Every structure is written in structure tokens, then in C-alpha cells.
Amino acid sequence: MKATKSFNLLLTVFIFLFTTSLNAQINEGTIKGNVYEVNKKRPVFNASIRISSVDSKIVKNTLSDSLGKYEVTGLKPGKYSIKVQSPNHQIFRRSNIVVEAGKVTVRDVKMETHQEVPDIEEVDDISIIENKEESKSERDYKVKRNKSYSYNNASAPANSGVGGGYYHEDPTIHNTESYNSITENGFKASVAEPLSTFSVDVDAASYSNTRRFILNGQKPEKGAVRVEEMINYFNYDYPDPDNNQPFSITTEVGDCPWSKNKLVHVGLQGKRIDKSDLPPSNLVFLLDVSGSMNNANKLPLLKKSFSLLVNELTDRDKVAIVVYAGAAGLVLKPTKGSDGTTIMEALEKLSAGGSTAGGKGIELAYKTCQENFIKGGNNRVILATDGDFNVGMSSDDAMEQLIVKKRESGIFLTCLGFGTGNYKDSKMETLADKGNGNYAYIDNLFEAKKVLVTEMGATLLTIAKDVKIQVEFNPAVIESYRLVGYENRLLNNEDFNDDKKDAGEIGAGHSVTALYEVVLKGEGDGKTGVDPLKYQNSETNTAFNDEMLTVKFRYKAPDGDKSKLIERTLPNKVMDADKLSDNFNFSAAVAEFGMLLRDSEYKGTATFDHCLNLAAKAKGKDKNGYRAEFLRLVDAAKVVYNS
């Protein structure tokens, strides 16, 4: 009898929830359509689309996809207006679009291309910095500067995304950007140092920031090029984990594209979680509104980026907004994610001015998040800034101590970087590394969509923390090895088993890739840099000649204190070139690209052309067009580095 009552209760609840959801869908409408050029009828990719109600309150923001399609759901019946912007096209506006309950309104957008580069006042506010105080000569220079890069925009297909909202900076502006120095990993003899230990890194800021340099016709700072972040910007086709494990591990070895050595590929795939299955989120937007954010590629882009995220939230989520300039303040109390209008109104009212009291803002954001903590939910502070903390707690050491203290609260951190000229990559990297966080650089709306919409689960939901990797090389098979990238993530070997040692975090669906360039036994020149060992027999046990190396992973649950271990061995078998996966070849191409940008002493025979050909062959399905964009970026880098 009790079982029957329980079943009936569950059935009643299910019917209620289903009916409520169905009624919501019936009482709401949709606007969708295609965005394309009038003359050539080509789809316009990455167009910014804003749907507003009749009283001009922002309701929804989205972007057109690679086929020029867009769709905005969850609209209450009534009349709406649409505004569509794309840097190479004239702004499209239409009003009095009628939305009916339970129906789809189709509104195609036909965009006219610019016949010439418009005056600076008419350019989309993401594309060019606008300063009312600057002189006419400075304004004229910026228009000319933009014209000089119109080739990049015009030469790319309409659906390419190149130039789609990318900011072109003025190199005459005083540059105070800062980056941590990087000393590249060298080769190590496996007899003397058989273990390689490092923390995982799923940050991707280096790739988008490097892209910003190249598309501005500049060589990126060497400290800005972190090869592992460039590799991990892309998703790879690794198998999903099984047996209730949070990760799958994939290993592969083949010829190294830039040397006579071999390349070992290690792939880690985090469990993928559908957006509908994400736990409720308690989010605090911590937004820098200081005077340094008063440029078009900073606060205005920040507002548009966060509006994309707001569109994805539900009534199970909560959002608060903390801002900081000369002081910190709470401008939006915790608000249901479904109340997008209220959240977006709070974002739209923000303006920039004053100094940067970043420390006070961080304190208030964590306090607000802690007061609204959701047990079993996603509790996270999302910091958006150019990193230019210049009042109060401004030193990297002081900020690091504060963030280390806050990470014990069970609240995770996402750092989003914006802007140019005074960008402080070094501080952003420190905050993310020490605060149980991740770090991305937003240079355009397409990147904002990637980070906050397409990869929302990976960005906002941590599935494992303090993730470490340790590789043990078999000296009988491998003479020496070199870890490609991860220079700022290296750990002492004893740190691997120390659960008190902080390491990296992995989000839902994240993949992590690591590459080792290895010299097989007897194939090196013998110059390992290490003298022969006097007290240790260099003749290794041959019982494991069928194994090249062993990979070990340690990780903790997001709310756990004790780590778990996963272990895999890599067979001593080098795969033929035609048997290597797209994962192997594409990640190798990105690594080759990074070494060329750094002018690495280990780049060997690497060239931009070789990198381009290797990546093109391994492009694969490329659903979101990220790999196709990489090909265009390599092509652009060729021009920059050869001019």
C-alpha cells in the first residue's frame, strides 16, 4: 500500500512538472531565422543579435552560428524589435515583430556590406576603441589603422569569424601589459630523472590572447604564449569515461613532426554533462568598473558577454553582481536566473570610472557567494577585469594569499580577461591557478559564446580538483624526454602523493592534452647533459621492455579532501603515420605553432606551412568552426612573422 502511495505521489509530481513545463512552452514564443548577405547570399557568421521588447528593455542576446542561423526562445507574447550587428556589415534593425504564444516567428536578416570603412563614430563599439577626448589626428590614425587590416576581414569568408568583432588596437598607446616569464622545459635523461610531474591546466586564455596580437599585426609577447593552453583551447575526440570513472585516458605515440624524435600524446577526457543536468548555480559576477575599463573592448564587451550567459540560466540558479572601482559594492542582490530582464538591466546601467580596489571586490564577492551557498550546487565567483589592480591589495603575493584563503570556502573561481594596453595576464593567471579556478581571455563575442554558452559546463561546473599527472619513463626504452609546455605547472615528484598540494581543476566535459617529445634508446646523440651515474646501475631491468611509460593521475572530488588514483601504461609500439589519430596530429600542429610563436630552441624543422598542412589534414568534424579558425590564424601569423 505504501509503495502504491509513493508511486502515485511521484506520478502526480511528474505530471505537475511536465504540465508546468508544457504550459510554459505553450505560453511562450520563438523568433528564429537566417542571417545572410543581400548581394552574395552568403551566411553571416558570429553576427550579434539583440532582441528587445517594445519598451527597449533587453530581453535576449545571441549570435548567428556557422550557417548564419539563429534562434531565440522563451519570449512572452507581444511585439519585439531586433538589432543585428556584424563588423563588415551595416547595422540591421526591425521593429514590430509579433510573437504569439506557442508559435515560431521566422525573421530572416538580410545584411548590406559596407562599401567602405565607415567613420569611427559608426563602427561597432567592439571593433574600435572610441574616446571622445582624443584629438582629430589620433582619430584619423585609428581609422587608417583599421583600414590597414580590412584585408584580413575582406579576405575571410563571411562565415569565417575572422575580424568578427575583434578589436584592433593602436600600437602608439603606451603599453603596460605584463606576462610571467617562461623558461622552456628541456630534455631530461630518463635514467637520472625517470619521473615528470605537473598540475593539469585547462585554461585557454593564451590562445585567444595570442590571436588578438596576431590579428592586430603584432608578434605576441613570448610570455603570452603558453603552449599547453593553446593545445587545450580545443576539444578532442576522446572516448567518454566508463565504469563510473570521472575520466578516460588515451595514449598514443608516433613520429614527432618537427624532429627525428617521437611524440607521446596523453589525453584526459572529463565526464560530459548535459546542460539540463547541471546542478543549480549560485553565481556572483565580480565586475571591474574602474576607469581602465572605459574602452570599447572592455566594459561594453563585458556586458554583452555576460548577457549571453544570463540567457542560459534558469529559476534554479541565482545571480548577484558585485562591482569595484574606488570601492566595492553590491549592485544586484541574489536574483533568480530566470529573471533575465532584471539582471540585464543591472548590467546595462554599469559605467566605468575611478581607481581599482580589486581586493575589496574579491572579499565582498566571496562573502556574498558564501551567504547564498547551495550545498551540492555550483558556487562560483566570476571575475571579469583587465587585471589592473592598482589600489589596496595590488601585489601578486597579496592577491595570491587572499585567493588561497578563499579557496578553502568551497567556492570556485572563473577569471575572464578583457582589453589591451594595460592587460595584466600575470595577475589573472595567478588568481586562477591559486583560487581553484579557470581562466579565459575574451577578445570578441564569439569567444564569449564559446566560454559561457557552448562550453558552459566546462567553465562553470568543476568535476574534479587538485588534478595531477605523473609520468614514469622506462629508461630501457626511452633515453630522454621533454614535456611540451606546462612550464608554470611543474610540481616536485613528492607533490604527487601529497593531498595538501594544490593543483588544477577540471570542468564537466573538459579534455586535457599533454605532449612529450621523447628520444628512444640508442637513437639520441648521447648528449643528455647528465654525467654517467657512479652509484646507480644505468642498465635497467628488461622485464618491462614492452612498456614505454606509465601515466598516473590523481584527483579529488570537488568537495573532497582525499585523492584517488588512476594508472595506465603505454605499450612500446610506435604507430605508423597513417594510423595516427586526428587528435594526435591536430594537437601536434598547435604545439608546433606555439613553438614557432615563441621561437623555441626546440622547434627543429617546424614551419608555418608544415603546421598548416598538418592541421588541415586533422581538422575532423569541427562542429563549431574552431579548428577552421586556427588554420586562418596560422595563415595570418605567416604574414606577421615574414613581413
Secondary structure as UniProt FT lines:
FT   HELIX           2..26
FT   STRAND          29..37
FT   TURN            38..40
FT   TURN            45..46
FT   STRAND          48..53
FT   TURN            54..55
FT   STRAND          58..63
FT   TURN            66..67
FT   STRAND          69..75
FT   STRAND          78..85
FT   TURN            87..88
FT   STRAND          92..99
FT   TURN            101..102
FT   STRAND          104..106
FT   STRAND          109..111
FT   HELIX           120..122
FT   TURN            125..127
FT   TURN            132..133
FT   HELIX           136..147
FT   TURN            148..149
FT   HELIX           150..155
FT   TURN            158..159
FT   TURN            162..163
FT   TURN            171..172
FT   STRAND          188..189
FT   TURN            190..192
FT   STRAND          195..199
FT   HELIX           205..215
FT   TURN            216..217
FT   HELIX           222..224
FT   HELIX           227..231
FT   TURN            232..233
FT   TURN            243..244
FT   STRAND          247..255
FT   TURN            257..258
FT   STRAND          262..270
FT   HELIX           275..277
FT   STRAND          281..288
FT   HELIX           291..293
FT   TURN            296..298
FT   HELIX           299..310
FT   TURN            311..312
FT   TURN            315..316
FT   STRAND          318..324
FT   STRAND          328..336
FT   TURN            337..338
FT   HELIX           340..348
FT   HELIX           358..371
FT   TURN            375..376
FT   STRAND          378..385
FT   HELIX           396..406
FT   HELIX           407..409
FT   STRAND          412..417
FT   HELIX           425..434
FT   TURN            435..436
FT   STRAND          437..441
FT   HELIX           445..449
FT   HELIX           450..454
FT   HELIX           456..460
FT   STRAND          462..473
FT   TURN            475..477
FT   STRAND          478..483
FT   HELIX           487..489
FT   HELIX           493..497
FT   TURN            499..500
FT   STRAND          504..507
FT   TURN            508..509
FT   STRAND          511..520
FT   TURN            521..522
FT   HELIX           542..544
FT   TURN            545..546
FT   STRAND          547..556
FT   TURN            558..559
FT   STRAND          564..571
FT   HELIX           577..579
FT   HELIX           582..598
FT   TURN            601..602
FT   TURN            604..605
FT   HELIX           608..617
FT   TURN            623..624
FT   HELIX           626..642
//
